[in-house]
Amino acid sequence: MLPIRSILLFLAAAVCEIGGAWLVWQGVREHRGWLWISSGVVALGIYGFVATLQPDANFGRILAAYGGVFIAGSLLWGMVADGFKPDRWDVTGSLICLVGVALIMYGPRGVTAA
């Protein structure tokens, strides 16, 4: 059950961080104004809180693993929100990152080699 909670928290964090950054981007680069920018800043703050809810207590591990989620999620967000079309290298790179997430977060700990 722990990996499911962790994965859901990673997804929530990605929506908050990527969505928040996108809102700021829209507010500044697309001239949509302060309401978009401030909404993005709030979402980014919520991301910071959501990250603390991960069951693993190691900040470095959580943020390192989340980096892979961020990469894959950013490409997906771009596809949905902006019509971005990733090429095979984008897809391959993001899949490699997600494998890294799985190794960092869910690899066996405390097991020694014989």
N, C-alpha and C positions, 0 to 999 in steps of 0.2 A: 504493500500500500504506500510506502514511503516514496518510491520513485514516481508514482502517479501524482502525489501532492507536489513533489518537486517540479515535475514537468509542467503542471498547471500553473505553478508560481512563476516559472520561467516564461510561460506564454503570457501571463498577466503582466509581468515586468516588460516584456517586449512590446506589448500593445501600448503600455504607458510611456516607455522611453521613445520608441520609434514614432508613435503617434504624437507625443509631445514635441519631438524634434521636427516632425513634419508640420505641425501647427505653427511653430516658430518660423520655419522656412517659408510657409505660405504667407504668414503675416509680414515678413520682411521682404522676401524675394518677389512675391506676387502682389505685394502692396495691399494686403487684406486688412491690415490695421492691428491696433493694440489689443482688441478683444481676442484675436487669433493668437497673438504672441503671448498674452497673459494666460490664456487657456493652455497653451503649450508648456509654459513655465510650471503651472499647477500640475499638469500631467507628469512632467519630469520629476517634480517633488514626490508625487505618489509612487513613481517608479523606485525612487530611493527607499521608500518605506517598504514596498512590496519585496524588494530584495532581502530585507532583514528577516522576512518570514520563512526563508528556506530552513529546512530541518538541520542541515549541516552547519556547524558553528564556525567554519573556517572562511573568513572574508575573502582571502585570496583565491581559494578554490571556487567559491561561488561566483566571483566576478570573472575569473578566468573562463569558467565553463559558460557563463552567461554571454561572454564575447562571441562564442560560436552560435548561440541562439540569436544574438543580435545580427550577426552577418546573414544568416539564412532568413531571418525575419525581415531585415531591411530589403532584401531582394524581393521577397514576397509582397511586402507593403508597396514597393515601387511598381510591381506588376498590377496590383489591385487599384491603387490610388492614382497612379500616373501613367499607366499603360506601358511601363518598362518591359522590354522583352529580353530576358537574360539569355546569354549564349551558353554553349556547352561548358565553357570554362567557369562561368558564374555558377552554374548548377553543380559542376564537379567540385569546385572549391567549397561551396556551401555544404555539400554532403560530407566532404572531408572534415569540415569544422564540426558538423553534428556528430560524427564518429568521435572526434576529440572530446566533445561535451560528454558523451556516454562514457568514455574512458575516465575522464577526470571525475565525474560525479558518481558513477555507479560501478567502477572497477573494484575488484576485491581489495580490501585493506587488511593489513596485518597478516597477510599470507607471505611466508618466506619460501624462496626457492630451495630445492633440495641440493 
